């Protein structure tokens, strides 16, 4: 696990990856107008799965190579096994002003995803082994750049858990998604604690690189879509929705 932090004791800030992310913040290095380092710094790369891939900052060159913007939010986004590994893990916790049962029903109704989940173009339950276990075909895409179909299995434990596991398709090597619902503050039945977890690995290097640029925005829209669907079905939340650290 690698963390992203700033060493304020050094003459120039040094960056490392972090697992816990705070409110959106942009880091500015001395002598630059955006996220990047002064002309005295250069970034060197080396391979960690084949010799420790990482980002090392030194003051041995005056060549300039600005770093991309670093946006921090109250979410965990982890690179499993180092920077050379394409598998990524994401988790988030929210306190929502809706009941566990109400939110569970929204997440469990996979065939409705195509009507309100961003980037989900189609969702069809293809087989059921029981009321708690079924298989679904989903189509996701960013037309005209990407449209892909995949099959996933779903396991339900009402009203606390919905788990989805990728079975077949061309887009992923691995995809697992978990929605967990637990009692809200002070046991309020009209609220709940919502934990969201996603672990994934794309087959394509291009998709992996694109996910690093847009993943936080995409997941933000998807998780917020379930809250908006709850608002459409059940009305205003009983409390103000809150994000908290996982």
N, C-alpha and C positions, 0 to 999 in steps of 0.2 A: 504494500500500500504506500502511495506517495502522497505528500501533502503540499499544498500551495500556500506559502506564507512569505512575509517580508522581513528580512533581517535589517532592522533599523539601526543597529550598531555599526554596520559596515559603512564605508565611505559612499558606496553606491548600494541601493537596495538589491538584495539577492532573493530570487524567487524559488519556491519549491511548491509542489502540488499539495492541496489540502483536501480532506474528505468532508469537512463541515463547511458549509458556505453561508455567508451572511447576506445582508441587504446589498443591492447592487452598488458596487464601488469600482472606480477605475483607478489604477495605480499609475502615477506619473513619475518618471525618473528625472533627476536633475538635468537641466539643459535640453529637455525634450518637450514637445507640445502634446504628446499622446503617450500611450503605453509603449515604452521602449527605453533604452539606456543611452547614456551619453556616448559621444563618438569614441571615447576611450575603451568602450566595452565591445566585445564581440561574442557571439553565441557559438559554441561548438557542440556538435552532436556526436554521440557514439551509440553503438547498438547494445541494448541491455539483454536481449535474449541471445545475442551472439556477441557479447562483450559489453553489457551494461549500457543500454540506450538511455540517454538522459539529456538534459540541457545544462551545460556548464558555462558559467559566466567568468570571464577573466579580463584583466586589464592589459593584455599583451599586444593589443592591436588597436589602431585608430579607425579601422573600417567600421561602418555603421550598418547594423542589421536590426531594425526595429522589431519588437515583439508584438503579437496581436493584442487587441484589447482583452482584458481579463475582467469578466463580470462575475460578481459574487452574489449568490442568493441563498436563502435559507433552505438549502437542499443538500443532500449528499450525492456526489457523483464520483464514483470510484473506478480507477483503472486496475483491473485484477491482474496481478502478476507482473506489474511494471509497464513502462511505456511501450514496450515491444509487443504487448499482448493486446489483441483486438477486442477482447471481452470487456464489457462495461457493466457497472451496477449503479442503479439509481434508487434512492429512497426519499420519501417525504412523509411528514406527519401534519395533519390538519385537525383542528377542532371545528366541527361543523354543527350548525344549528338545525340538524335533521336527525330523525331517529335512526338507529342501526337498521331496523327492518326496512325503512323507506329507502335508504341508500343501497342496502343489499339487493333489494328488488330491482333497482335501476341497473346495477352492474351485472346482475344475473340474467337479465333479458338481452342476451347477445344479439338476437335478431333485430333489436331496435337500434343497435349501434349505428347502422347506416343512416339513421335519421338525425343523429345529433353529435356523433363523435367526429371531430375533425380528421380528415385524411382517410376515413373509412368510407369506401365507396359502395361496399356491399357486405352483408353479414347474413349467413344462412346456416341454421342448425341442420346438419345432415343425418345425424343418428343419435339415438338416446339409449343408453344401457339401463338408466334409472332416472328418477327425478333429479338426482344429485350429480349425475355424470352424463356428459354428452360431447359430441364432436361438432365443430362448426368450420365452414369455409369463410374466410374473410378476404376482401380485396382492399388493399391500401394503396395510396398513390399521391403523387404530386404532379398531375398532368401538366404538360406533356412529357416531363422528364422521367417519371417513374410510375409505373402501375404494376403491382405484383399481387398474385394470389397465394394464400397459404392456408394450411389446415392446422387447427389447434384443438386440443382436448380441454374440457372445462370440468372442474370439480367444485361443487357447492357444499358449504356447511352453513345452513341458515341459523341465525342472521349474521354470522361472524366472519365468513371467509368465502372468497371466490378466487380460485387459482386456475391460471391458464398456462398450458405448456405447448410449445410449438412441436408439430408432428412432421409436417411435410411441406415442401416448397423450395423455391430457388433463391429466396432473399436472405435467409438466416442460416447460420450453423447452429444457433442456440437462441431461444427466446423463452423467458419465463416471466409471467406477470402475476402479482399477488395483491389483492385488495383485502385488507383486514378492518373489521369494525369492532370497536369496544366501547364501553360506556363513556359518556362525556363527563365534564366536570361535575363533581358532587352527585354523580349518579342521575343527572337530569335525563329523563326518558326522551325528551325532545331534542337532545343533542347527542353527539357521539365523537369518538376519536377515530379518525380515518388514517390508516397507514397504507401507503402505496409503495410497492417495490417492483422494480423491473431489472432483469439481467438479460443482456443480449450480446450477440456477436454476428456481424454481417459476414456473408461469404465474400463479398466484393470489397477490395481495398478502397475503391472509389466511394462506395456507400459508407464505409468506415470513416473516411476523411470528411465526407459531407456531414455525418452525424456529429462530429466534433464541433462543427460550425453552428448547426441549427438544432441540436438535440434538446437543449434546455427550453427553447421556445416551443418546440413541438410538444414536449411532455407537459409543459405549462398549459398549453391550449387543451390538451386531452383531459388532464385531471380537472381543470376548471369546467370543462364541458359537462361532466357528471354533476357538478354543483349547480350549474345553470339548469340542467334537466330536472334536478330536484326542486329548484325554485319554480319551474314551469308546472310541475306536477302538484307540488304541495304548498306553494305559496312562499312568502318571505321566510327566511331562517329565524329560529327562535333566539339565536344569539349571533353576534358578529363573527363571521368565519375567521379563524386564526391559524397561521402557520407557525409551527414550532420546530425546534431541533429534534432530530431523530437520534 
